């Protein structure tokens, strides 16, 4: 029995796997059918009806995303009837839409705007009016919600439920009063939301965007009394180019540094430095926990230990599994470590008054904005990170500056917290934190490099939802003899639905692991809620490939070999897990109530 079907699309014969949709078949034939509610990451919906097609023998138009391809089917994708229907659907959507498109943050990067232009929607039939009583919800540090720009496609609802298992958004009311809402129509800041921003990257319009702070940063740059520092995350440098006419997966690190300096930042530094710092602290914390558990038989020690770099994941465990917060590493994220170091170590080295430093984090993440404003993130004596900018915001700032990004020369990051290893770079991809940690921990324990060719720990790489591996410690150094013969079991999960699987194992006492990496967003930070739109698996894989290419080209590829890391311990921190590093680089997360 054949597992394929054959059909005709606009005169083109197509053979495709049984069960695939007409839309899938059209893509295979290189026939474009416009969509709005459809997204590769999500289940079939058929809400918007933009993708309708004619099927020979059927009286009504069918949504191509929702109808399976069948043997002998003849499909017409762009007949006058189809085009009239699509134009009518788009016109109806626009009639309910806030059409201040030229001033909208998503202008020129909005799927509804593109469709309106393609179908020449002038709305002579439907009067365009703003929805009465509509306000913009800016209660969250991370996300803005503007119902006047919502087309009710429900992508955000589905991504929050299907990919992230959070359900912060839902469909409220019926008929003309139908809207996308939070629980009990409360503000975003008052509901269980992880701030991951996946609703933003999947929204086809500007109804959901990040809270934007670049106007504040422009103001700080223009203030001669302020010293403005920015650190940029590894995922930014492999995605920023998409905002500035480079192909997906381009590495634009040097041009990015040049652009930020020309914009007016006083110092442009590398978050990867703080990623290396995180590995030193987190690696020693893992070894400390293993010793207490295996040698001291301390039953209060929580294993497996779970990474705490992803603020969306941290908020998820706080809300959903508050009784298991002890499994989190006490290490702050690289962003927050960098902020604390900026207003202590950096200020001291540069002879600056920390109260005059504005610390900015360039991140691929919406949740980082929330993290920067957590009340416990003031260990420097000031707010450690004053503002977070997404990759999209940085792209907009570069455009606003008038710079020709393509023609910029490459520059290096500034010194003092500007040097990093390849291990710091791979933090941007799912599995990267685990790989970076193992490169250092294995060598600390055995005195030898991790036993993988060219330091590439391939079992932890890729887009599989949950990845597993085992690392056996043998012939350990004298201080770590307690690990001789131990097979350390590790796991990596990305996307919060996979985090839930991992946490349910821990909750049920069935977790086989010692160390776990969890990232809130699909693909890790390269797929973060602050990255360029669109994002799908094809794009995620290209960004990941760029991350590993940058790692492979680094002269130093292990965190503990970064000379600036050696220097900061000699001059300032003294020792991993020491008194100063505990105060500045670690935290115990507050147990939060479930709403």
C-alpha positions in Angstrom: 0.0 0.0 0.0 1.4 3.3 -1.1 2.4 5.9 1.6 2.1 8.7 -0.9 -0.7 10.5 -2.9 -0.5 12.2 -6.2 -2.4 15.4 -7.0 -2.4 18.3 -9.4 -1.8 21.8 -8.2 -2.2 24.6 -10.8 -1.3 22.1 -13.5 1.8 20.7 -11.6 1.8 17.0 -10.7 2.9 16.5 -7.1 3.6 13.4 -5.1 3.6 13.8 -1.3 3.4 11.7 1.8 -0.1 10.6 2.8 -1.6 12.8 5.5 0.1 16.0 4.4 -2.0 19.0 3.6 -2.7 20.7 0.3 -0.6 23.6 1.7 2.3 21.2 2.2 1.9 19.9 -1.4 1.9 23.4 -2.8 5.1 24.2 -1.0 6.7 21.1 -2.4 5.6 22.3 -5.9 7.0 25.8 -5.2 3.5 27.2 -5.4 2.9 30.0 -2.9 -0.4 30.0 -1.0 -0.7 33.0 1.5 -1.4 32.2 5.1 -2.0 34.1 8.3 -3.1 31.8 11.2 -0.8 28.9 10.0 2.6 28.4 11.4 5.0 25.5 11.0 5.5 25.2 14.8 1.8 24.8 15.5 -1.1 22.4 14.9 -3.6 22.9 12.1 -6.2 25.6 12.8 -7.9 26.9 9.7 -9.1 30.0 11.5 -8.2 32.9 9.1 -9.4 31.4 5.8 -6.7 33.3 3.9 -5.2 30.1 2.5 -8.5 29.0 0.7 -8.2 27.2 -2.6 -10.6 25.7 -5.2 -10.8 21.9 -5.4 -12.4 20.4 -8.5 -15.8 18.9 -7.7 -16.4 20.8 -4.5 -18.7 23.8 -4.3 -17.0 25.6 -1.5 -13.5 27.0 -1.1 -11.4 25.0 1.3 -8.6 26.0 3.8 -5.5 24.4 2.2 -3.7 24.2 5.6 -6.5 22.0 7.0 -7.4 19.7 4.1 -5.4 16.6 3.5 -4.0 16.0 0.0 -5.8 13.2 -1.8 -5.1 11.0 -4.8 -6.3 12.6 -8.0 -7.2 15.9 -6.4 -7.1 18.9 -8.7 -6.4 22.2 -6.9 -6.5 25.8 -8.2 -4.7 28.2 -5.8 -5.3 31.6 -7.5 -8.5 31.7 -9.5 -10.6 34.9 -9.6 -13.0 33.3 -7.1 -10.1 32.5 -4.7 -8.6 35.9 -5.0 -11.9 37.7 -4.4 -12.4 35.6 -1.3 -8.9 36.2 0.0 -9.3 39.9 -0.6 -12.6 40.0 1.3 -11.2 38.1 4.2 -8.1 40.4 4.5 -10.4 43.5 4.1 -12.6 42.3 7.0 -9.5 41.7 9.2 -8.2 45.2 8.3 -11.5 46.8 9.0 -11.2 45.7 12.7 -7.5 46.5 12.8 -5.7 49.6 14.1 -4.3 50.8 10.8 -1.7 53.2 12.1 0.7 51.1 10.2 3.4 53.7 9.5 3.9 54.2 13.2 3.5 50.6 14.3 6.6 48.8 15.7 5.9 45.8 13.3 5.6 48.1 10.2 7.3 46.4 7.2 7.6 43.2 9.3 3.8 42.5 9.5 2.1 39.6 7.7 -1.2 41.4 7.6 0.4 44.5 6.2 2.1 42.4 3.5 -1.2 40.7 2.6 -3.0 44.1 2.5 -0.5 45.4 0.1 -0.5 42.2 -2.0 -4.3 42.3 -2.4 -4.6 46.1 -2.6 -6.9 46.5 0.3 -8.3 50.0 0.2 -11.4 49.1 2.2 -14.0 50.9 0.1 -16.4 48.2 1.2 -15.5 48.0 4.9 -15.0 51.1 7.0 -11.8 50.9 9.0 -12.5 51.9 12.6 -10.6 51.4 15.9 -12.2 49.1 18.4 -14.0 51.0 21.0 -12.5 50.9 24.5 -9.3 49.4 23.3 -6.2 50.0 25.4 -2.6 48.8 25.2 -1.6 46.5 28.1 1.9 47.6 29.2 1.7 46.1 32.7 4.4 43.5 31.9 8.1 44.3 31.9 8.4 42.0 28.8 5.3 42.0 26.7 2.8 44.6 25.2 -0.6 43.6 24.1 -2.6 45.8 21.7 -6.1 44.3 21.0 -6.7 46.9 18.2 -4.1 45.1 16.1 -5.3 41.6 16.8 -6.8 39.6 13.9 -7.9 36.7 16.3 -5.9 34.1 14.4 -5.2 32.4 17.8 -1.5 31.7 17.0 -0.6 33.1 20.3 -3.1 31.0 22.2 -1.9 27.9 20.5 1.8 28.5 20.9 1.3 29.3 24.6 -0.7 26.0 25.0 1.0 23.7 22.6 4.7 24.6 22.7 5.0 26.1 26.1 2.2 24.5 28.2 1.6 27.8 30.1 -1.9 28.8 28.8 -1.5 32.4 29.7 -3.7 33.4 26.8 -7.1 32.2 25.7 -10.1 33.0 23.6 -12.7 35.0 25.5 -16.3 35.8 24.5 -18.2 34.9 21.3 -19.2 36.5 18.0 -18.4 40.2 17.6 -17.1 40.3 21.2 -14.6 37.5 20.7 -11.1 38.5 21.7 -7.7 37.1 22.8 -7.4 37.6 26.5 -5.6 36.5 29.6 -7.3 34.6 32.4 -10.2 36.7 33.7 -9.1 39.5 31.3 -6.4 40.5 33.9 -3.3 42.5 32.9 -0.3 40.4 31.7 1.6 41.2 34.8 -1.1 39.6 37.0 -1.3 36.2 35.4 0.9 33.2 35.2 3.1 34.2 32.2 6.7 33.2 31.8 7.5 36.2 29.6 9.1 33.9 27.1 7.8 35.9 24.2 6.9 33.0 21.9 3.5 34.6 21.5 5.3 37.6 20.0 7.4 35.7 17.5 4.4 33.8 16.3 2.0 36.8 16.1 1.4 37.8 12.5 0.8 41.5 13.3 1.8 44.0 16.0 -0.9 42.9 18.5 1.8 41.3 20.7 5.3 43.0 20.9 8.1 43.3 23.4 8.1 46.2 25.8 10.5 48.6 24.1 13.2 50.6 25.9 15.4 51.9 23.1 14.1 55.4 23.5 15.3 55.4 27.1 18.7 54.1 25.9 18.9 56.8 23.3 18.3 59.3 26.1 21.1 57.8 28.2 23.5 57.8 25.3 22.8 61.5 24.8 23.4 62.3 28.5 27.1 63.3 29.0 26.9 62.4 32.7 26.2 58.8 31.9 28.6 56.0 30.9 26.5 53.6 28.9 27.7 50.0 28.6 26.1 47.3 26.5 26.8 43.5 26.5 25.5 41.4 23.7 24.5 37.8 23.9 25.8 35.0 21.6 22.4 34.6 19.8 22.2 38.2 18.8 25.3 38.1 16.6 23.9 35.3 14.5 20.4 36.7 14.1 20.9 40.5 13.9 21.8 40.3 10.3 18.3 39.2 9.4 17.1 42.7 10.5 19.6 44.3 8.2 19.3 42.4 4.8 21.8 39.7 5.6 20.9 36.0 4.8 19.6 33.9 7.7 22.5 32.4 9.7 25.0 35.2 8.9 27.6 35.9 11.6 27.7 39.7 12.0 29.7 40.0 15.3 32.3 42.5 14.1 29.8 44.8 12.2 27.5 44.7 15.3 30.3 45.9 17.5 31.2 48.7 15.1 27.5 49.8 14.8 27.0 49.9 18.6 30.1 52.0 19.0 29.1 54.4 16.3 25.6 54.7 17.8 27.3 56.0 20.9 27.7 53.3 23.5 30.8 54.1 25.7 31.7 50.4 25.9 30.6 47.4 23.9 31.3 44.1 25.8 30.6 40.5 25.3 27.9 38.5 27.3 30.0 35.4 26.4 32.5 36.6 29.0 29.8 36.2 31.6 28.8 32.9 30.1 32.4 31.7 30.8 32.1 33.0 34.3 28.8 31.1 34.7 30.5 27.9 33.7 33.2 28.3 36.3 30.6 28.9 39.1 28.1 26.4 37.9 30.6 23.7 37.2 32.0 24.1 40.8 28.5 24.1 42.2 27.7 20.8 40.4 30.9 19.2 41.7 30.1 20.5 45.2 26.7 19.0 45.1 28.0 15.7 43.8 30.6 15.5 46.6 28.0 16.3 49.3 25.6 13.7 47.9 28.1 10.9 47.1 30.7 11.3 49.9 28.9 13.2 52.7 25.6 11.5 52.1 23.9 14.8 52.6 20.2 14.1 51.9 19.4 17.8 51.7 21.4 18.2 48.5 19.1 18.4 45.5 20.1 16.3 42.4 19.7 16.6 39.5 20.9 20.2 39.4 19.3 22.2 36.7 20.7 25.2 34.9 19.2 28.6 35.7 20.3 30.7 32.7 16.8 31.0 31.1 14.6 33.4 32.9 11.4 32.1 31.2 12.3 28.6 32.4 13.0 30.0 35.9 9.6 31.7 36.1 8.0 28.5 34.8 9.4 26.4 37.6 8.5 29.1 40.2 4.9 28.9 39.1 4.4 25.3 38.2 6.8 23.4 40.4 7.5 25.7 43.4 8.4 22.8 45.7 11.3 21.8 43.5 13.2 25.1 43.3 16.1 23.6 45.2 17.1 21.7 42.0 17.9 25.1 40.3 21.5 26.1 40.2 22.0 29.2 42.4 24.0 30.8 39.6 22.5 33.9 38.1 22.2 34.1 34.3 25.1 35.5 32.3 23.1 38.7 31.9 22.8 39.3 35.6 26.3 38.2 36.4 27.5 40.7 33.8 25.3 43.5 35.3 26.7 42.8 38.8 30.3 42.8 37.5 29.7 46.0 35.5 28.8 48.1 38.5 31.6 46.6 40.7 34.6 45.1 38.9 34.3 47.1 35.7 33.6 50.4 37.6 36.6 49.8 39.8 38.9 49.0 36.8 37.7 52.0 34.8 37.6 54.4 37.7 33.9 55.1 37.3 31.1 56.0 39.7 28.7 53.0 39.4 25.8 55.3 40.0 26.6 56.9 36.6 26.8 53.6 34.7 23.9 52.6 32.6 24.1 48.8 32.1 22.3 47.6 29.0 21.9 43.9 27.9 21.4 43.1 24.2 19.5 39.8 24.3 17.5 37.4 22.1 14.9 37.2 24.9 11.8 39.0 26.1 12.0 37.4 29.6 15.4 39.0 30.2 13.5 42.4 30.6 11.6 40.9 33.5 14.7 39.3 34.9 16.5 42.6 35.0 13.8 44.1 37.1 13.5 41.3 39.6 13.9 42.8 43.1 16.8 40.5 44.1 18.9 41.6 41.1 20.6 44.4 42.9 23.7 42.7 44.4 26.0 45.5 43.2 24.2 48.0 45.4 22.3 49.3 42.3 20.0 47.8 39.7 22.5 45.4 38.1 21.0 45.7 34.6 19.2 48.9 33.8 17.5 47.8 30.6 17.3 44.9 28.2 17.1 45.3 24.4 16.0 42.5 22.1 17.8 41.7 18.9 14.9 43.4 17.1 15.3 46.6 19.1 19.0 46.7 18.4 18.2 46.2 14.7 15.8 49.1 14.9 18.4 51.3 16.7 20.9 50.6 13.9 18.3 51.5 11.3 17.4 54.7 13.2 21.0 55.7 13.3 21.3 55.9 9.5 24.3 53.6 9.4 24.8 51.4 6.3 25.3 48.2 8.2 26.5 46.3 5.1 29.4 48.7 4.6 30.7 48.7 8.2 34.1 47.4 9.0 34.5 44.8 11.8 35.6 45.8 15.3 36.5 43.8 18.4 34.7 44.0 21.7 36.3 46.4 24.2 38.7 45.0 26.8 37.7 44.2 30.4 34.9 41.7 30.1 35.1 41.6 26.3 37.1 38.4 25.8 35.3 35.1 25.6 35.7 31.4 24.6 33.9 29.3 22.1 32.2 27.7 25.1 30.6 31.0 25.9 29.3 31.4 22.3 27.4 28.1 22.3 25.2 29.2 25.2 23.0 30.5 22.3 21.9 27.0 21.2 20.0 24.3 23.0 22.6 22.0 24.6 25.2 24.7 24.5 25.3 25.4 28.3 25.6 21.7 28.9 28.4 21.3 26.4 30.3 24.3 27.8 29.9 23.0 31.3 31.2 19.5 30.4 34.2 20.9 28.5 35.3 22.5 31.8 34.0 20.0 34.5 35.5 16.9 32.8 38.9 18.6 32.6 38.7 19.8 36.2 38.0 16.3 37.3 40.3 14.3 35.1 42.9 16.7 33.9 42.1 15.7 30.3 39.9 17.1 27.6 36.4 15.8 27.3 36.6 12.7 25.0 34.9 14.0 21.9 36.6 14.9 18.7 37.5 18.6 18.5 35.6 19.2 21.8 32.3 18.8 19.9 29.9 17.0 22.2 27.5 16.0 19.5 24.9 14.0 21.6 23.8 17.3 23.2 23.3 19.1 19.9 20.2 19.3 17.6 16.5 20.1 17.9 15.3 16.9 19.4 13.0 18.0 22.3 14.8 16.1 25.0 18.4 14.8 24.5 20.3 12.5 26.8 23.9 11.5 27.3 26.2 9.8 29.7 29.7 10.9 30.6 31.9 8.4 32.6 34.6 9.8 34.8 37.7 7.6 35.0 41.3 8.1 36.3 40.2 11.2 38.2 42.6 13.6 39.8 43.2 13.0 43.5 40.8 15.7 44.7 38.0 14.1 42.7 38.6 10.4 43.3 35.1 10.1 44.6 33.9 10.4 41.0 36.0 7.5 39.7 33.7 5.2 37.7 30.7 7.5 38.1 28.6 7.7 35.0 27.1 11.2 35.0 23.7 11.2 33.3 22.7 14.4 31.7 19.7 15.7 29.8 18.8 18.8 27.7 15.3 20.1 27.1 14.1 23.1 25.2 10.6 24.5 25.0 8.5 24.4 28.2 6.4 21.5 27.2 9.6 19.4 27.3 10.6 21.1 30.6 7.3 19.8 32.0 8.2 16.2 31.1 11.6 16.6 32.9 10.0 18.2 35.9 7.3 15.5 36.2 10.0 12.9 36.4 11.6 14.8 39.2 8.3 15.4 41.0 7.5 11.6 40.8 11.0 10.7 42.0 11.9 9.0 38.8 14.6 11.3 37.3 17.7 9.3 36.3 19.9 12.4 35.8 22.6 14.3 37.6 22.6 17.5 35.6 20.0 19.0 33.3 19.9 22.0 31.0 16.5 23.6 30.3 15.8 26.5 27.9 12.3 28.0 27.7 12.3 28.7 24.0 12.4 26.1 21.1 16.0 25.8 19.9 17.2 27.7 22.9 18.2 31.4 22.8 18.5 31.4 19.0 14.7 30.9 19.0 14.1 33.4 21.8 11.1 35.7 22.0 13.3 38.8 21.1 14.7 37.3 17.9 13.9 38.5 14.3 10.5 37.4 12.9 9.8 35.0 11.4 11.4 32.1 13.3 10.8 28.4 12.5 12.9 25.2 12.6 14.6 25.9 9.3 15.7 29.4 10.6 16.6 28.0 14.0 18.9 25.4 12.4 20.8 28.0 10.4 21.3 30.2 13.4 22.5 27.2 15.4 25.0 26.3 12.6 26.3 29.9 12.8 26.7 29.5 16.6 28.8 26.4 16.2 30.8 28.0 13.4 31.8 30.9 15.6 32.8 28.4 18.4 34.9 26.4 16.0 36.8 29.6 14.9 37.6 30.8 18.4 41.3 30.4 19.5 40.0 29.5 23.0 37.1 27.1 23.3 37.0 26.3 27.1 35.7 28.7 29.7 38.4 28.0 32.2 41.1 29.0 29.6 39.7 32.5 29.1 42.5 34.8 30.4 40.0 37.5 31.4 38.3 34.9 33.6 41.6 34.0 35.2 42.2 37.7 35.8 38.9 38.4 37.4 39.4 35.6 40.0 42.9 36.7 40.7 42.1 40.4 41.0 38.6 40.5 42.3 36.5 37.3 43.0 39.4 35.3 44.4 37.8 31.8 44.1 34.7 30.1 42.7 31.9 29.8 45.2 33.8 32.2 47.4 32.2 34.9 49.6 32.3 37.6 47.0 31.2 35.4 44.1 28.3 34.1 46.2 27.2 37.6 46.9 27.5 38.9 43.4 26.9 35.9 41.1 24.5 33.6 43.0 20.9 33.9 44.2 18.2 31.9 45.8 15.0 32.4 43.9 12.0 33.5 45.7 9.2 31.0 46.1 6.3 32.5 44.2 2.6 31.6 44.6 0.6 30.2 41.7 -2.2 32.6 40.8 
